[in-house]
Structures are given as structure tokens and as C-alpha cells.
């Protein structure tokens, strides 16, 4: 397993150094501009609730690799630009309640539409 991981890292380095493209860097990625608050909330919910929807955890804050905590702990260093999200919620409690409400309503799958 470690050997396979090391080979993958070497392959990644080759792709990056020589500007190669492969399955890892291309595929069904679609970009869509987030140009209003409603869509920004949908994207935020999708990102934070995706691990819950797929059964990796029961709450967004339980998923280790989530950006959820970066919004709750503003003093913690983060690469995430949090200011736009902070403007949408009056408090940390409201931010948490927003996510809880979506889980309670079982709207996990239909939170966002992709075209």
C-alpha cells in the first residue's frame, strides 16, 4: 500500500513538473460562477453536507477534512476566504443551525443542482 502511494506521488510530481494532464487533473469538473447569495448558500451547504449525504459522518463537524470548522474558529489559520460567508449569518449559532435544519429536513441530496 505504501509503495503504491509513493508511486502515485512520483507520478503526480512528473505531471506537475512537465505540465502533463491525466485523469487526476481532468474529467467531469464543471465550473460555475457563484454570483448571488442564494447560490452561495447552496454551494456552502453542498460542500459541508456532502460527507453526511454519503454516510462518512452524521454531522458536518465530524468530518475531518471539512472546511466547516474554519468558519467556526476564525482565529485558526485558513486558506478559505471566510468574509463572504460571515456576512450571510448573524452568528456562529445561526451558521450551525442552518446546517442542522437541512439535515433535519433530509434535503441533503437536493441542496444544489449541477448542470
SVG drawing of the C-alpha trace seen along z (x, -y; Angstrom):
<svg xmlns="http://www.w3.org/2000/svg" viewBox="-38 -41 47 43">
<polyline fill="none" stroke="black" stroke-width="0.4" points="0.0,0.0 2.8,-2.5 4.6,-1.5 1.5,-2.3 1.2,-5.6 4.8,-6.5 4.4,-5.6 1.3,-7.9 3.3,-10.8 6.1,-10.3 3.5,-10.3 1.9,-13.4 5.3,-15.1 6.0,-14.2 2.6,-15.6 3.2,-18.8 6.9,-19.3 6.2,-18.5 2.7,-20.1 1.1,-16.8 -2.6,-16.1 -4.3,-12.9 -7.3,-11.5 -6.4,-13.2 -6.5,-16.7 -9.2,-16.5 -12.7,-15.0 -16.1,-16.0 -15.2,-19.1 -17.6,-21.9 -17.1,-25.5 -20.0,-27.7 -19.8,-31.3 -21.3,-31.9 -23.0,-35.3 -25.6,-35.6 -26.2,-34.9 -28.8,-32.1 -26.4,-30.1 -23.5,-30.7 -25.6,-29.2 -26.4,-26.2 -22.8,-25.7 -21.8,-26.0 -24.5,-23.5 -23.5,-21.1 -19.8,-21.2 -20.4,-20.8 -23.2,-18.2 -21.7,-16.1 -19.9,-13.8 -23.1,-13.4 -25.1,-12.6 -22.6,-9.9 -22.5,-8.4 -19.0,-9.3 -20.3,-11.0 -23.6,-12.0 -22.8,-15.7 -20.7,-18.1 -18.4,-19.0 -17.5,-15.3 -15.8,-15.1 -12.0,-15.6 -11.4,-17.2 -14.2,-19.7 -13.9,-23.5 -16.8,-23.6 -14.5,-24.2 -12.6,-27.0 -15.9,-29.0 -16.4,-28.3 -12.9,-29.1 -12.0,-32.4 -8.7,-32.7 -7.5,-29.5 -5.4,-30.0 -7.2,-29.0 -6.9,-29.4 -10.6,-29.8 -11.9,-33.4 -14.5,-33.4 -15.7,-37.0 -18.4,-36.4 -19.8,-33.6 -19.7,-35.5 -21.8,-38.2 -24.6,-35.7 -25.0,-34.7 -25.6,-36.9 -23.7,-34.5 -21.9,-31.2 -25.1,-29.7 -27.0,-30.7 -24.4,-29.1 -24.7,-25.8 -28.5,-25.9 -28.5,-26.4 -26.7,-23.1 -28.7,-21.3 -32.0,-22.4 -31.0,-21.0 -30.1,-17.6 -33.4,-17.5 -35.4,-18.2 -33.5,-15.5 -32.8,-17.8 -29.2,-16.6 -29.4,-15.3 -31.4,-18.2 -29.4,-21.0 -27.8,-22.0 -28.3,-21.4 -25.5,-20.8 -25.9,-21.4"/>
</svg>
